[in-house]
Amino acid sequence: MGAGSVIGRTPDQLPAQRPSWKLKPPHDVQTQGIVVSGFSDLPAAKALFLMCDWPENGPGAGIVAGKGAWLKALAAVAPITDSDGKDARAASIAFTWTGLQKSGLSAEALASFSQPFREGMYQEDRLRRLGDRIKDEWQRPVIEGGPRWSGNTPVKDDRTLAGPDKGEPPRQVITPTTVHAMLLLYEKDAKAVQDWADAVETALVAHNVKIVHQLALDLQLDAKGIAREHFGFADGLSQPIPFGTEDGGKDDTIALSNGQPAPRDPWHGVPLGEILLGHANAHAEDAPGPLVPDDLLARTSDLTQQGVPEGTFNLGLNGSYMVVRELRQYVGRFWKSLADNAARIRAHDPAATHVTADWLAERVVGRNVDGHLLCPSGFLPPDEYDFPQNAFGFIEADPHGHGCPVGSHVRRANPRDSLAKDVVSAQTLLDAANNHRILRRGRKYGPPAADRQVDDGAERGLLFICLNADIARQFEFVQQTWILNKNFATLYDETDPLVGPKGGFTIGEQPLRRIVNVETFIQSAGGEYFFLPSLPALKYLASL
């Protein structure tokens, strides 16, 4: 199970820490801290979902000045953290499309955001892509009755089809609770973060901004610095790594935490524009972001005209699109289902004494509980930092899925080079897979399960948060083309066994294969597409 715990070792016996990446000035003070850091040194957090309780700014209503005042009040009690280093506590904020509209952003500016963000997660075509709702019916990976919250983005008919009759416009599903912004607070312990949340609530109530939903988040790391989700598995092990240049040009924006240049990681390297708007992306283009008109307000702000058409200012530079989904995990259902499957397999094949609930669970995930990748010989040994090995390709480690099944969660969520037909094309497929990476910043919520075999009815799960510059090419692609693709790789009529709906799951073993019938273990209770503004963009919004 790896090299064992670091508890009891002296400092000179501990392995060196892997250098992390950071932004160079001036981008570090312009970018929200959550982009560069998961704030692992601040284990307690609160997600506050906010609603601005006043008439919207919209067509026919006119823009009312002063609706960004609540952001100034927020800045006084919870200033948003930048990326220039560690802080004693931290805060991040992101907005739904309706939240930006509420705060007074002009219709012209609102129309400049990307189409997925303008439509919102609960537009019917986007719901279908995500596998949440098909033919007017909520699917099993959604809680009964449908999600509880979203941005409730109004219907937009942006179609450009020719002819007078374009058919009915896409529909929008409305959730009971409307969210205009999500504020994340990070502190050293639960009491400190709750006290801070109370102070925020008091400051915002005078501006008719209400907390309509909240989740207490947790990030308790083990002795090796690894977080675990509610099913008990190591989590957050594989992330894209932005790389920089050494030419001193526009894209010379990344360095390592030890001050050294940040070369392209051969397995996980992505251009910064895959995460931050306004920077070069995987297509060697500046990732497009929203614009605001060139007017007095823009000219007196900290926004720049860098990389945007004449007559506009860049609202998107050093911002990102944030995908948020509240995913409930059913721990008792997960372990009972796999225990039942293991018993069925052993009853059918008495020689399969190795097949247990834990054995099946590891194959559903694709790693063992400590995060080490399964392979035909067992699992990959830890790397030089005594951390689960992450510098690998499936073509070399396990081309046929005899250790880590072809349809396991880790192979679907990031196929790496596994979809290549041979070694010659492996690099091409790895590069293609890295064009769809997302930067995860989620945390679990709810109490740990006292008994993993028992469904105690408590609400627990993961507040999934990821950052990407292109929602359709990154998050939605991963969800539709890899996670929920029934014909992924060599499979037929199967989806992701961990986060997908009820169905079959193939485990390859020599000389035969085993089919496991997995249940629905995770369900969405709400979600939305958010815009994570830069600090200059946030200042602009506060001045509206």
N, C-alpha and C positions, 0 to 999 in steps of 0.2 A: 504493500500500500504506500509506496514512496519511501522517503528517507526518514519518516517519523516526525514527531512534534519537535518544535524548536524550544519548548519549555525546558528549562534546566541547562541550556547551553550558555556559555559565557559570550560576551559581545564579539570576541575575536573568533568564535566558532560559528557565528551566524553567517549565512551566505550574503554576498553583496546584494544590494537592492538594484533592481532594474531601473535605469534612468527613464523618467517619464518625459513627455513633450510639453512645451510651453510656448506661448506667443511672445514674440518680440515687441518692444515698443514701436509705435504707439498703440498697436492693436490690443495689447494686454489690458490697457486701461479703458479701452472702448468696448470690450467684449465681456458679456456676463460670465462670471466665474464658473457656472455649471458647465460651460462648454469644455473647459480644460480639466475640471476637477469634479469628482463624485463626492467630494467632502467626506472622505472616509474617516477623517479624524474628528468628525462631528456626527456621532452615531444616531442621535435623536433628531427627528424632523417632523414637520407638519405640512400637509398639503391643504391650503385653504382655497376653496373654489368660490369665486366672488361674482356677485350680480349687481350691476349698476341699476338701481331701482328708480329710473326716471324715463320720460318719453325719449324714444330713440331719435337720433339725427338720421333723417332719411328723405327719400323723395317726397316732396310736398310739405315737409316739415320745416325745412330750412336748417342751417347750421347755427347752433346756439353757442356763443363763445363761453369759455370758462368751464367746459365740461371735463377738462383735464386736471382740474384743481384737486381732485381726489388723489392724483398721483403725487402731487406736491405734499399733501398731508401724509401719504404713505412714506415718502422719502424721509420725512422727519422722524418717523418711528422705526422704519425698516429700510434703510438705504440698500439699494441693490448692489451686490458684491461684484467687483470686476475680477479680472484674471491675473492680476499682477503679483499674487502670492497668497499665503495662508492668512486667514482671518479668525478671530476668536469666535465669531459666528457668521453665518452667511445667509443671503436671501437672493431669490431669483423670481422673476415674474414673466409670464407669457400671456398673450391675448388671443381670444377667438376673433373671427371676422366681425361678429356682432359686438364684441367688446370694443374693437377699434372704432366701429361706427358709433357706439354709445359715447365714446370719449371725444368725438368731434372730428375725426379724420374725414377729409373731403371725399365725395363720391369718386372724383377723378383718381385720388390716391388709392382708395379701396379697390378700384378696378385694375390697378397695376400689380396686385398680388397674383400668385400662381393660381391656376384653375382649381386644383384640389382644395386649396385653402379657401378660395372664394365660395366653393360649393359646400364645403364642410363634410365631415365624416358620414353624416346621415342622409346625404343625397342618395337616391335609390341606386344609381349606377355605381357609386363608390361602395355602398353597402354590399352590393353583389360581388364586387372585386374582393372585398374583405371576407366574404363568406358568412356575413352576419344575417343577411335577409335576402331571400330568393323567392320570387313569385309571391310577394306580399306576405311571406311567412318568416318569422324569426327562426333561425336555425339553432341547433342544440348548443353551439358554443356561445349562446347569449342567454342571460338569465330569464326565467319565466316572466312573461309580460313585457319583455323588452327592456332596453337600457333605461336607467333612471335619470341620466343627465347628459347634456351636450351643449353646444353653442346655439342650437336651434337657429341655424343660419337660414335666412329666407330663400325661397326658391329663386333661382336665376336661370333664365333661358338664354344661354350664350351660344346657342347653335348657329352655324353659318351655312346650313343646307340651303340650296337654291330652291326657288318655287314658293308659291303662296301658302301651301299646306305642308307644314313641317311636322305635323302630328302633335300629340300632346307633349308639353314640356315635362322634363323629369320631375318627379315628386320628391318631397322632403319629409322625412319622418320626424315628428315632434316628440321630444321627451318631456316628462313632467317638470324637470328642473332645468333652467337655463343658466349657463355659465358664461361669463364675459371675460374672466381672467383667472389664472391660477397662480397663487403666490406660494412659493416653497420657502420654508424657514428651517434652518439647520442650527442645532445647538448641541451642547455637550451632554445634556440629559433631558429626560421627558418633562421634568418640572420647569426647567429653564425655557424649553421651547413652548410649553403651554402658557407660561407667563408672558412670553413675547407675543404669542398669538392673541392673547387677551388684550394686550396693549394695542395691537393692530386693529382689532375689532372696535375698540373704543374710539380710535382715531378716525376710522372710516365711517362709523355710523352717522356722524354729523354731515357726511356727504351723500347719504342714502346709498352707500355701498354695503351690501350685506354678505355675510358668509352663509352660503346656501348648502354647502356640503364640505366636509373635512375628513381627512384621514391622518391618523398618527402613523408615521413611517419609522422604520427601524433598519439600521445597518450595523449589526453586530458581527465583527470579524473574528475568525478563529485565530489560533496562535500563529498561523502562517499568513495571516492577512487576507483570508478568503471568506467571502460572504456565502451564506447558504439560504436557499429558498425554503418554503414550508414543506416540501416533500423530502427535504433533507439533503439535497444535492448542492455541491459547490456551484456558484453562479457568477456571472459577469466575467468569465475567464478570457473571452475572445473579443477584442475590440479593434476597429480600424485605427491605424496610426498615421496621422498627417505627417507629411515630410516637407522639408524646406529646400531652398536652394542656397548656394554659396556665392552667387554672382552679385549680391547686393542690389538686385533689381526689385521690381514691384512684388514679386512672389517670395522674396527672402523674409518670411514671416515667422518661421518655426525654428526653435532651438531645443536642445535637450536640457533637462533640469540641472545637469552638471556643467552647463555652459557650452558644451560642444555642439557642432552643427548636427542637424537632424537629417541623416540620409534616409533614402527610401527603404523601409522595411521590406524584405523580399517576399514576405507572406501576407502582410497586413497593411502595407503602405498605400495611402490614398492621398490625392491632392487635397489641400485645405478647402478648396471650393466644393468638395463633396459634403462638407459640414457647415462651412460659413459662406454666406452670400457675399458676392462681390469679389471673390477670389477664383483663381483658375481651377476648373473642375477636371474630371476625367476626360472630357472632350476638348481640353485645352481652350476652353471658353470661360469667361468670367460668369460664375453662377448668377443668373438674373435675380433681382430682388425688386421690391416696391419702390416707387418714386413719389415725390411730392412736388407740386408746382413751385417754380421760382417766384417767390413773393417776399414781402418784408419779413414774415415770420421765419421762412426758411433761411433768408440771408442773415438774420440775427441769431440763428441757432448754431449748433456745433456740427451740423450736417455738412457733407462735402458734395461737390459736383463731380467727383472722381468716377469715371466709368459710366456716366449716364448721359442721355441726350441733352443738347442745349435746351435751356428753359426748364430744367428740372433739377432737383437735389436728390441725393441717394439716401433713401430711408432704410435700405436693406443692408448696406455694408456692415460686416461683422455681426449681423444677426443670423437667425436660422429659423427653420420650421421645426416645430416640436410636435411629435405625435404622442398623445396620452391615451391610455386605455386602462381602465380599472378592471383587473382580471381576478376573479374569485377562484381560489384553489380549494378543491374538495379532497382533503388529505385521506380521510377514511375511505372514500370511494376509490381513490387511486390504489391504495395498498390492498384493499379487499378484492378489487377486481384482479389484480395481479396475483394475489394468493390463490384465488379461485382458478385462474388460468394455469398456474403452476401445478395445482392439485390435479386438474384435468389432464395435463400433459403426462404427469407421473403415473396416473392411473392407466393411461393408454400405452405408455412406454415405461415400464418399471426400471429400465436401465438409465433413465434420465434423472438420476438422483441429484444432479447438479442444478436442476431447474427449480429455483425457488422464487418467491416474490422479489427478493433483492436482485437476483440474476436477471429476471425479466425487466425490472425497473431500470437497471443499468443499460439494457439494450434499447429500451424506449428512449432514454436520454442520449445514449451513445458514449457516455463517460461513466466511470465509477463514481461513487458518492463523494470521493475526494477530488474529483475533477480530472482524473487521468483518462486519456482517450483509450477506449477499448481497441484491441488489435488481435490478430489471430493467435499471438503468443501470450496474450493476457491483457496488458495495457502498457502504454508508453511510459518509460521512466521519467522522473522530474527533470527539469532543465537545470542549468548551472546556477540558478537562483533558488533552487529547491522548491520550485513552483511547477504546477502541472504544465507539461510540454505543450506549447502552442505553435511552435515553428515546424509545421509538418504539412505534407500533402497526402491525400488519400491514395493517390496512384501508387505511391511508394509504400505507405504504411499499411494499407488494407484495400487493395483495388476491387476486390469482389465482395466486400462487406461481410467477411466471415468472422470478424471480431466486432466491429462497429457496423450494425446493419445499415443497408443502403437507405432505408427510409427512416432512420432514427432522427431525433430532433436536431442534433448537432449537424448532421449532414444536410438536412433540409434548410436549416436556418442559415448555413454558410457552406455551400458545397465545395468550396475551394477548387481543387482541380478534379474532383471526383466524376464530373460529367464528361471528361475527356475520353476519347475512345482508345487512346494509347499514350505512351510517355512523350511522344513527339509533340502532341497537341496539348500536353498538360499545362504548360506555361500560358498558352493562349486562353485556356478555359479559366485558369486562376485569375488572370488579368480581367477577364470578362466578369467573373464572380465579384471581384473587388469593386466593380463599377456600381454595385448595388448594396454596399455596406451601409450600416446605420450605427450611430454612436449611442449606446444605451446609458441611461442615467436613472433607471428606476430603482425603487426600494420596495420591500415587502411591508404589508400592513396586517394588523390583527394579531391575536395571541398565538403562540406556538401550540401545536396540538399535543395534548398530554398523552394521548394514546393514538398512534398512527393508524390503528385498525378501526377506530371508532369515529363516526361522524357526530361531533358534538354540537353541530348547528351554528357554531361561531362563524362570523364573517371574517375571512382571512384571505390573503392573496398577494398579488403584486400590482403596484401602481407602475405599469409599464410606461416608461418615458424614453423616447429616442429623438435624436437630432439628425436632420438630413436637409440638404439644400434642395432636393427634388423629391417631393413626396411620392409622385407616381413612379419614378424610376427606381427609387430606393425602397421605402417602406411598403408601398402597395405591391411592387414587383415581388419582393420577398414573400409577402403574404399570399399572393395569388399564384405565382409561378413556381414557387418552391414549397411553401408550407402546405397549401391546400391542393396542389396539383395531384390528381388521382393517378396520373401516369408519369410521375416523377421518376427519372432514371429508368430502370428496367422494371418498374412496378406497374401494377394494374389495379385500379379501383381501391387505392389506399390514400390516406392523407396523413398528416403529421400525427403520430400516436400520442403525443403529449398535449398539444394545444388544439388539435383538430376534433371533429365530431366522432361519434361512436363508429367503429368499423374494424376491419382487419389490419393486422400488422405482421409482416413477414420477417422472420429471423432465419438467416441462412446458417445452416450447420452442415458439416460433412457427415454423411453423404446426402442428407436430406435437408429440408427446410421445415420450420415450424410456423404455424399461423396462430397468432394470438388475437383474440377479440377484445379490443380495448374499449372502455367506456369514455364518456365525455368528462374529463377531469378538471377543465378550466372553462369558465364562462365570463363573458364581458358584461359588466354592470353599467358601463358608461364610457364615453370617450369623445375625443374631438381633435381636430387639427388646430394648433396654436402657432402664433408668430412670436418668436423670442427676439425682442429688439436689442440692438446695441445700446450702450449707455447714452450716446448722443441722440439716438432715435427715441429713447425713453424720455429724455429731456425735452425733445420736440413735442412729444405727445402730451407731456405735462403742461406745456405752454398753450395748448389749444383752448 
